[in-house]
């Protein structure tokens, strides 16, 4: 992940999730686990990209 001050950092994260709508998770998403992981990665990248290394 690249920080706002252009420093590359490696981040380990744990995702805790809960399916709120089981029917939608089966009918609208091909792979719930992959979709959740991708959303978490994108969100983390977007948030950390706004921070400097010191923050």
PDB file as gemmi writes it, atoms N, CA and C in Angstrom:
CRYST1    1.000    1.000    1.000  90.00  90.00  90.00 P 1                      
ATOM      1  N   UNK A   1       0.854  -1.173   0.000  1.00  0.00           N  
ATOM      2  CA  UNK A   1       0.000   0.000   0.000  1.00  0.00           C  
ATOM      3  C   UNK A   1       0.896   1.231   0.000  1.00  0.00           C  
ATOM      4  N   UNK A   2       0.520   2.209  -0.770  1.00  0.00           N  
ATOM      5  CA  UNK A   2       1.285   3.444  -0.878  1.00  0.00           C  
ATOM      6  C   UNK A   2       0.627   4.530  -0.029  1.00  0.00           C  
ATOM      7  N   UNK A   3       1.397   5.115   0.890  1.00  0.00           N  
ATOM      8  CA  UNK A   3       0.866   6.174   1.748  1.00  0.00           C  
ATOM      9  C   UNK A   3       0.845   7.504   1.003  1.00  0.00           C  
ATOM     10  N   UNK A   4       0.252   8.499   1.638  1.00  0.00           N  
ATOM     11  CA  UNK A   4       0.159   9.825   1.028  1.00  0.00           C  
ATOM     12  C   UNK A   4       1.530  10.430   0.759  1.00  0.00           C  
ATOM     13  N   UNK A   5       2.509  10.089   1.599  1.00  0.00           N  
ATOM     14  CA  UNK A   5       3.858  10.610   1.397  1.00  0.00           C  
ATOM     15  C   UNK A   5       4.732   9.651   0.582  1.00  0.00           C  
ATOM     16  N   UNK A   6       4.080   8.800  -0.201  1.00  0.00           N  
ATOM     17  CA  UNK A   6       4.719   7.894  -1.169  1.00  0.00           C  
ATOM     18  C   UNK A   6       5.643   6.859  -0.537  1.00  0.00           C  
ATOM     19  N   UNK A   7       5.279   6.371   0.636  1.00  0.00           N  
ATOM     20  CA  UNK A   7       6.014   5.293   1.288  1.00  0.00           C  
ATOM     21  C   UNK A   7       5.208   4.009   1.098  1.00  0.00           C  
ATOM     22  N   UNK A   8       5.878   2.953   0.675  1.00  0.00           N  
ATOM     23  CA  UNK A   8       5.212   1.671   0.506  1.00  0.00           C  
ATOM     24  C   UNK A   8       5.213   0.924   1.836  1.00  0.00           C  
ATOM     25  N   UNK A   9       4.048   0.480   2.265  1.00  0.00           N  
ATOM     26  CA  UNK A   9       3.934  -0.275   3.514  1.00  0.00           C  
ATOM     27  C   UNK A   9       3.197  -1.583   3.251  1.00  0.00           C  
ATOM     28  N   UNK A  10       3.508  -2.564   4.068  1.00  0.00           N  
ATOM     29  CA  UNK A  10       2.819  -3.846   4.003  1.00  0.00           C  
ATOM     30  C   UNK A  10       1.891  -3.932   5.210  1.00  0.00           C  
ATOM     31  N   UNK A  11       0.665  -4.354   4.980  1.00  0.00           N  
ATOM     32  CA  UNK A  11      -0.333  -4.382   6.046  1.00  0.00           C  
ATOM     33  C   UNK A  11      -0.964  -5.765   6.103  1.00  0.00           C  
ATOM     34  N   UNK A  12      -1.062  -6.304   7.310  1.00  0.00           N  
ATOM     35  CA  UNK A  12      -1.825  -7.524   7.544  1.00  0.00           C  
ATOM     36  C   UNK A  12      -3.131  -7.105   8.205  1.00  0.00           C  
ATOM     37  N   UNK A  13      -4.214  -7.716   7.798  1.00  0.00           N  
ATOM     38  CA  UNK A  13      -5.510  -7.341   8.354  1.00  0.00           C  
ATOM     39  C   UNK A  13      -6.371  -8.581   8.546  1.00  0.00           C  
ATOM     40  N   UNK A  14      -7.306  -8.475   9.449  1.00  0.00           N  
ATOM     41  CA  UNK A  14      -8.282  -9.530   9.696  1.00  0.00           C  
ATOM     42  C   UNK A  14      -9.654  -8.943   9.412  1.00  0.00           C  
ATOM     43  N   UNK A  15     -10.469  -9.697   8.697  1.00  0.00           N  
ATOM     44  CA  UNK A  15     -11.809  -9.237   8.338  1.00  0.00           C  
ATOM     45  C   UNK A  15     -12.835 -10.056   9.114  1.00  0.00           C  
ATOM     46  N   UNK A  16     -13.714  -9.366   9.806  1.00  0.00           N  
ATOM     47  CA  UNK A  16     -14.860 -10.008  10.433  1.00  0.00           C  
ATOM     48  C   UNK A  16     -16.084  -9.510   9.685  1.00  0.00           C  
ATOM     49  N   UNK A  17     -16.869 -10.424   9.161  1.00  0.00           N  
ATOM     50  CA  UNK A  17     -18.048 -10.013   8.400  1.00  0.00           C  
ATOM     51  C   UNK A  17     -19.248 -10.864   8.794  1.00  0.00           C  
ATOM     52  N   UNK A  18     -20.407 -10.337   8.469  1.00  0.00           N  
ATOM     53  CA  UNK A  18     -21.651 -11.048   8.738  1.00  0.00           C  
ATOM     54  C   UNK A  18     -22.570 -10.832   7.548  1.00  0.00           C  
ATOM     55  N   UNK A  19     -23.164 -11.889   7.066  1.00  0.00           N  
ATOM     56  CA  UNK A  19     -24.114 -11.787   5.960  1.00  0.00           C  
ATOM     57  C   UNK A  19     -25.456 -11.356   6.539  1.00  0.00           C  
ATOM     58  N   UNK A  20     -25.940 -10.219   6.065  1.00  0.00           N  
ATOM     59  CA  UNK A  20     -27.194  -9.665   6.566  1.00  0.00           C  
ATOM     60  C   UNK A  20     -28.372 -10.195   5.760  1.00  0.00           C  
ATOM     61  N   UNK A  21     -28.173 -10.372   4.452  1.00  0.00           N  
ATOM     62  CA  UNK A  21     -29.233 -10.856   3.568  1.00  0.00           C  
ATOM     63  C   UNK A  21     -28.750 -12.117   2.862  1.00  0.00           C  
ATOM     64  N   UNK A  22     -29.011 -13.297   3.418  1.00  0.00           N  
ATOM     65  CA  UNK A  22     -28.513 -14.544   2.839  1.00  0.00           C  
ATOM     66  C   UNK A  22     -29.013 -14.801   1.417  1.00  0.00           C  
ATOM     67  N   UNK A  23     -30.240 -14.418   1.132  1.00  0.00           N  
ATOM     68  CA  UNK A  23     -30.788 -14.643  -0.208  1.00  0.00           C  
ATOM     69  C   UNK A  23     -30.019 -13.814  -1.232  1.00  0.00           C  
ATOM     70  N   UNK A  24     -29.796 -12.553  -0.946  1.00  0.00           N  
ATOM     71  CA  UNK A  24     -29.045 -11.690  -1.862  1.00  0.00           C  
ATOM     72  C   UNK A  24     -27.612 -12.170  -2.006  1.00  0.00           C  
ATOM     73  N   UNK A  25     -27.018 -12.675  -0.930  1.00  0.00           N  
ATOM     74  CA  UNK A  25     -25.633 -13.135  -1.011  1.00  0.00           C  
ATOM     75  C   UNK A  25     -25.496 -14.341  -1.933  1.00  0.00           C  
ATOM     76  N   UNK A  26     -26.545 -15.113  -2.065  1.00  0.00           N  
ATOM     77  CA  UNK A  26     -26.512 -16.284  -2.949  1.00  0.00           C  
ATOM     78  C   UNK A  26     -26.924 -15.920  -4.371  1.00  0.00           C  
ATOM     79  N   UNK A  27     -27.906 -15.042  -4.518  1.00  0.00           N  
ATOM     80  CA  UNK A  27     -28.441 -14.755  -5.852  1.00  0.00           C  
ATOM     81  C   UNK A  27     -27.739 -13.613  -6.577  1.00  0.00           C  
ATOM     82  N   UNK A  28     -27.116 -12.691  -5.850  1.00  0.00           N  
ATOM     83  CA  UNK A  28     -26.537 -11.509  -6.490  1.00  0.00           C  
ATOM     84  C   UNK A  28     -25.011 -11.488  -6.515  1.00  0.00           C  
ATOM     85  N   UNK A  29     -24.371 -12.377  -5.758  1.00  0.00           N  
ATOM     86  CA  UNK A  29     -22.907 -12.380  -5.676  1.00  0.00           C  
ATOM     87  C   UNK A  29     -22.406 -13.781  -6.008  1.00  0.00           C  
ATOM     88  N   UNK A  30     -21.459 -13.850  -6.956  1.00  0.00           N  
ATOM     89  CA  UNK A  30     -20.925 -15.156  -7.344  1.00  0.00           C  
ATOM     90  C   UNK A  30     -20.091 -15.787  -6.242  1.00  0.00           C  
ATOM     91  N   UNK A  31     -19.230 -15.004  -5.610  1.00  0.00           N  
ATOM     92  CA  UNK A  31     -18.350 -15.523  -4.570  1.00  0.00           C  
ATOM     93  C   UNK A  31     -18.297 -14.503  -3.430  1.00  0.00           C  
ATOM     94  N   UNK A  32     -19.063 -14.752  -2.393  1.00  0.00           N  
ATOM     95  CA  UNK A  32     -19.193 -13.804  -1.286  1.00  0.00           C  
ATOM     96  C   UNK A  32     -17.849 -13.573  -0.603  1.00  0.00           C  
ATOM     97  N   UNK A  33     -17.093 -14.616  -0.403  1.00  0.00           N  
ATOM     98  CA  UNK A  33     -15.800 -14.492   0.270  1.00  0.00           C  
ATOM     99  C   UNK A  33     -14.841 -13.601  -0.514  1.00  0.00           C  
ATOM    100  N   UNK A  34     -14.738 -13.834  -1.809  1.00  0.00           N  
ATOM    101  CA  UNK A  34     -13.856 -13.016  -2.651  1.00  0.00           C  
ATOM    102  C   UNK A  34     -14.343 -11.573  -2.725  1.00  0.00           C  
ATOM    103  N   UNK A  35     -15.642 -11.384  -2.831  1.00  0.00           N  
ATOM    104  CA  UNK A  35     -16.200 -10.032  -2.902  1.00  0.00           C  
ATOM    105  C   UNK A  35     -15.931  -9.267  -1.611  1.00  0.00           C  
ATOM    106  N   UNK A  36     -16.063  -9.936  -0.482  1.00  0.00           N  
ATOM    107  CA  UNK A  36     -15.798  -9.311   0.812  1.00  0.00           C  
ATOM    108  C   UNK A  36     -14.325  -8.948   0.945  1.00  0.00           C  
ATOM    109  N   UNK A  37     -13.458  -9.868   0.538  1.00  0.00           N  
ATOM    110  CA  UNK A  37     -12.018  -9.624   0.608  1.00  0.00           C  
ATOM    111  C   UNK A  37     -11.612  -8.459  -0.290  1.00  0.00           C  
ATOM    112  N   UNK A  38     -12.139  -8.417  -1.498  1.00  0.00           N  
ATOM    113  CA  UNK A  38     -11.812  -7.340  -2.429  1.00  0.00           C  
ATOM    114  C   UNK A  38     -12.295  -5.984  -1.905  1.00  0.00           C  
ATOM    115  N   UNK A  39     -13.493  -5.948  -1.351  1.00  0.00           N  
ATOM    116  CA  UNK A  39     -14.018  -4.707  -0.776  1.00  0.00           C  
ATOM    117  C   UNK A  39     -13.155  -4.236   0.391  1.00  0.00           C  
ATOM    118  N   UNK A  40     -12.740  -5.160   1.240  1.00  0.00           N  
ATOM    119  CA  UNK A  40     -11.891  -4.798   2.380  1.00  0.00           C  
ATOM    120  C   UNK A  40     -10.539  -4.274   1.911  1.00  0.00           C  
ATOM    121  N   UNK A  41      -9.940  -4.926   0.923  1.00  0.00           N  
ATOM    122  CA  UNK A  41      -8.646  -4.478   0.393  1.00  0.00           C  
ATOM    123  C   UNK A  41      -8.754  -3.080  -0.200  1.00  0.00           C  
ATOM    124  N   UNK A  42      -9.786  -2.865  -0.985  1.00  0.00           N  
ATOM    125  CA  UNK A  42      -9.981  -1.563  -1.623  1.00  0.00           C  
ATOM    126  C   UNK A  42     -10.214  -0.475  -0.582  1.00  0.00           C  
ATOM    127  N   UNK A  43     -11.032  -0.764   0.409  1.00  0.00           N  
ATOM    128  CA  UNK A  43     -11.319   0.215   1.464  1.00  0.00           C  
ATOM    129  C   UNK A  43     -10.061   0.548   2.259  1.00  0.00           C  
ATOM    130  N   UNK A  44      -9.302  -0.473   2.618  1.00  0.00           N  
ATOM    131  CA  UNK A  44      -8.070  -0.253   3.373  1.00  0.00           C  
ATOM    132  C   UNK A  44      -7.064   0.553   2.561  1.00  0.00           C  
ATOM    133  N   UNK A  45      -6.943   0.232   1.289  1.00  0.00           N  
ATOM    134  CA  UNK A  45      -6.026   0.962   0.404  1.00  0.00           C  
ATOM    135  C   UNK A  45      -6.445   2.431   0.289  1.00  0.00           C  
ATOM    136  N   UNK A  46      -7.730   2.680   0.143  1.00  0.00           N  
ATOM    137  CA  UNK A  46      -8.224   4.057   0.028  1.00  0.00           C  
ATOM    138  C   UNK A  46      -7.999   4.851   1.314  1.00  0.00           C  
ATOM    139  N   UNK A  47      -8.242   4.234   2.448  1.00  0.00           N  
ATOM    140  CA  UNK A  47      -8.073   4.929   3.727  1.00  0.00           C  
ATOM    141  C   UNK A  47      -6.599   5.197   4.006  1.00  0.00           C  
ATOM    142  N   UNK A  48      -5.761   4.178   3.862  1.00  0.00           N  
ATOM    143  CA  UNK A  48      -4.342   4.353   4.170  1.00  0.00           C  
ATOM    144  C   UNK A  48      -3.644   5.252   3.162  1.00  0.00           C  
ATOM    145  N   UNK A  49      -4.175   5.352   1.968  1.00  0.00           N  
ATOM    146  CA  UNK A  49      -3.596   6.234   0.962  1.00  0.00           C  
ATOM    147  C   UNK A  49      -3.743   7.706   1.297  1.00  0.00           C  
ATOM    148  N   UNK A  50      -4.617   8.015   2.247  1.00  0.00           N  
ATOM    149  CA  UNK A  50      -4.800   9.409   2.662  1.00  0.00           C  
ATOM    150  C   UNK A  50      -3.941   9.763   3.877  1.00  0.00           C  
ATOM    151  N   UNK A  51      -3.237   8.783   4.429  1.00  0.00           N  
ATOM    152  CA  UNK A  51      -2.428   8.985   5.636  1.00  0.00           C  
ATOM    153  C   UNK A  51      -0.944   8.996   5.295  1.00  0.00           C  
ATOM    154  N   UNK A  52      -0.165   9.727   6.087  1.00  0.00           N  
ATOM    155  CA  UNK A  52       1.290   9.673   5.953  1.00  0.00           C  
ATOM    156  C   UNK A  52       1.795   8.511   6.805  1.00  0.00           C  
ATOM    157  N   UNK A  53       3.045   8.142   6.625  1.00  0.00           N  
ATOM    158  CA  UNK A  53       3.608   7.039   7.398  1.00  0.00           C  
ATOM    159  C   UNK A  53       3.572   7.347   8.892  1.00  0.00           C  
ATOM    160  N   UNK A  54       3.843   8.570   9.261  1.00  0.00           N  
ATOM    161  CA  UNK A  54       3.865   8.947  10.674  1.00  0.00           C  
ATOM    162  C   UNK A  54       2.481   8.871  11.311  1.00  0.00           C  
ATOM    163  N   UNK A  55       1.441   9.142  10.533  1.00  0.00           N  
ATOM    164  CA  UNK A  55       0.076   9.083  11.076  1.00  0.00           C  
ATOM    165  C   UNK A  55      -0.295   7.651  11.349  1.00  0.00           C  
TER     166      UNK A  55                                                      
END                                                                             
